[in-house]
Amino acid sequence: MSSSGPLIDPANTTSAVDERLRTETDPVLRANLELLARHMRAEAALDLDELMATVSPQARYVFNTDRGPSQVLEGKEAVRRFYTEFAASGAHRLQHQLTRLYVDKGGIYTEGVLRMAYPGRALMAMGHPVDDPDAYYLYEANLAIVWPIADDGLFVGEDSFVAGDGFAGIADRKLDPADIHGF
């Protein structure tokens, strides 16, 4: 795969949030948006301590797909383990290109296309045959997330909904290093 510019730029994940922050005047909504931007930047930087500082001790993450049962993480330690394993997989080079962003006093809704540079070795370990274990491959799917915010001002969860199978045909979507910003 080759493009005229990076196909995956983690900095673009927060562009819609940053744009909304430029015009938002309600202090509660601003705080919620700032929390989201902080969470997204920490995830992109693999700053686990900063990332977990945005998550409530009562966290409950629910991952929903149209392909099977939901995965549920209960508690902040389970969420920390998830992010630690995510970082170890090498699949942290991602961009969630938001097309919808709604913010309310009790939470946020985001929706858009998620693109991830998945390492060939990680794909092989998951049972996906790829021709180059050292290459990266494009995972792409529509992702919506409901971000409920607890009274302590932290995310009490991520309820995510993935439409489609980003792994279907992934072996045919090998990425060129130029497709990944900062690679």
C-alpha angles and dihedrals in degrees: 000000000000131000139183089253138000113313090198119043113162090201089067090063090079098039095100091045092049091048091052091047090058090065106026113109102170106102095215093048090046090052090050092049091047089052090052093048090048091050094048094047092048091050092051091048093045088235097156096181093051091044093051090047086070094053124087120232087241092058119156117181120193121192113197127186134173088237104066150326121339122257113227127197116196120200137005094278091056089050090049090052090050093053092043091054090044091055091046091053091063091229093117095108098099146139126203103198101203118215094168130037123171123175128193134168091264101041153328134258121208130180135175147098116316115208120186132180101225117199114238091230092055091049091050090050087054091052099258111135112227129170097228123041090191095054129085124236131204118254109189129175141138112265130190121184131191108204108196114197121213126220088263088066094248132113109272090189153334115239103192129188119195118195115202132002111285089189095059107110092356092141088067093055103071111168127226111226087243088064090067117067113230094010 
